[in-house]
Amino acid sequence: TNPSVVAPAPVEQRTLTYWITVQKFRDKNPYQVPFTVPGEMIFEADYQIRMNFRSPQSGHLYVLSEGPPSASAQTQYVALFPSSTANKGSSLLPADQVVQIPEKTWFQFDKEQGTEKLWLVFSGDAIPELEGLREFAGTRTAGLITDAARNQAVQNFLTTNATHKPDAEKSDTQTTIKTPGKLLVYALKLEHH
């Protein structure tokens, strides 16, 4: 008799693909044809961007901007997604559908030169400490998380969960990031002048 062979259980994995649409502006008006980049590049002062996301599995997506570090102040986070301006205010990214952030406008870099860190969080389940941030992602605070305790909670979440760096595969037009488990946390750096 042959002993039965038990196949190992498949390892759950989170996969997220992103790309950036770039539009040049002059005097607050778009000019030139928008172009797509797979991720990191040096952005000029007159560039504005949109983020595009897709995944083969559904999950909850959160996008936060971490401002340049300041020696005297706590790190400030800006909630970019979920927001009322994209995906009907929902954090749920349906499988195989593209979500564009923002849908109708563009993200504009601030006047300071430096490197912005965008945190991409993609989870199989909704994350309570990030779900409530959509209230900041409106025009009232321009996304800035003005509540110090909630800002600290975001920093604690990112510090605790960003210990494993996901694998990143880049093509000419997009980047796909993968990590085992139900939670993907990835820092994307955008340099602007």
N, C-alpha and C positions, 0 to 999 in steps of 0.2 A: 504494500500500500504506500501511496505517496502522501506525505503530509500536505495539507492544503496551504497554499501560499496566500498570504494576506498582503494585498497591495497597500503601500503607505497612503494615508489620506492626503489629498492634494493640499498644498500650502496656499492659504489665501494670500492674494496679492492686490495691491492698489496700483492702478495705472492711470496716469493723467498726461495728456498731450496738450501743449500750449504753443502759441505763436503770437507775435506782436505785429499789429498793423500800425505803420508809421505814416503820419501826414505832416508835411511841412506847411507852416503858416507864415504869412507875411501880413503885417497890419491887421491881425485877427481874421484874415481870410485864408482859406486853404489854397495852396497852389501846388502844382506838380501832381502827378498821379500817386496815390498812396502805395506804399510798398510793404512787403512782409519780411520779417526777420525771425529766425528761430529763437531768439532770446537776447542774450547779452550783446551790447554794442555801446559805443559812445554816442549819446544823443546830443544833437546841437540844441541851442537855446530855443529855436523856433519850431522844434519838433513837438508834436503831440501824439499820443499813442492810444490804442485800444488793445486789450488783452482778449485772446480767444482761447477757449478751453473745450476739450472733448475727451471722453473716456469710453472704453468698451463696457464699463459697468456703471450703474447709477451710484450716486453718493452725494454727500454734502460738501460743498466747496465754500471756502472762506479765503478772502484775499485781504491782507493787511499790509500797509506800508509802514516801515520803520524809518523814521527820520534820521539824518546824520547824527552821530553821537555828540553830546554836549558834555563838557567836563563838569558842569555845575548842576545840571538838571537830570531828572529821571527820563529815560528813553520814552519818546512820545510815539504812539501808534495812531494810524489813521485807518478807519474801517472803509474799505473800498467795495467789498461784496460779502454778504448779500446787501442789496440796497433796493430802494423803490424804483431806481432807474434801469434795472436789468432783471430779466428772468421773473418778472411779476413779483419781485420782492422775496423770492424763495431761494434758499441755499441749495435746494435739490438740483443736481445736475443729472438729467435723465441720460441713460445709456445711449451712446452713439449719436448724441445731439450736440450741436455747437452752441455754446453760450458766449456772447460777446459782452465785454465789460469795459466801459458803459455801452449801451446799445446805440444811442443817438448822438452822443457828444464825444469828447476826447478827454483823456487825462492830460493835464498840463504840468510840466515840471515847475517847481518853484524857481525863484530868481537866484538862489544860492547854488554855486557849483558844488558838485560832490557825487557821492554814490548813494542812491536810494536802495534800500533792501525791501523787496516785496516778499512777503511770506505767503506761500501757497499751502493751504491745509485742505486735504481731501480725505474724507472719512466715510466709512460705511454707515455710520450712525450720526445723527445730529449731535453737535457738541454744545451743551447748554451754555457754557461760559462764552461761546462765540456767537450763538444764535441771537442773543439780545443786543449785539452790537449794531444791528441794522438801524437802530434808532439814531445812531451817530452818522450814518452814511447818507445823510440828506444835506440839504443846503444850509441848514441852521449852523452847524459846526464845520462844514466842509469835510466831514468824516473824522475829524479829530476827536479822539476819545477824551472828553473833558473831565470825566470822573476818575480821580486818581486811583481809587481802589480797583475799578474795573480795568484801568490801564495796567496796573500792577498784576492783576489776574491774567491778562493777556501775556505779559512778559513771563510770568511763572509758567503758563501753559507752554509757550514756545520753548523756553529753556528746558523744561522737563521732557518735552516730546521731540526735540530736534537733535537727539543724541545719535540717531542713525541717519547717515546721508544716503538718500535714494540714488539708485543708478540712473544716469541720464544718457540718452541716446539722441544725438543731434543729426538732423538732415539739413539740407539747404533752406528749408522753409519752416521747420518745426522742431520742437524738442519733446521727447517722451520720457517721463520719469516714472520709475517703478520702485516699489518697496514691498517686502513681505508684510503681512498683517492687514489690519483694517484701517490703519491710519498712516497717511503720507504727510510729512511736513518738510517743506523745501524752501530754501532762501534763494531768491533770484536777485542778482545785483544789477542795477541799472545806473550807469554812469552818465552824468549830463554836464555840459559846459555852457 
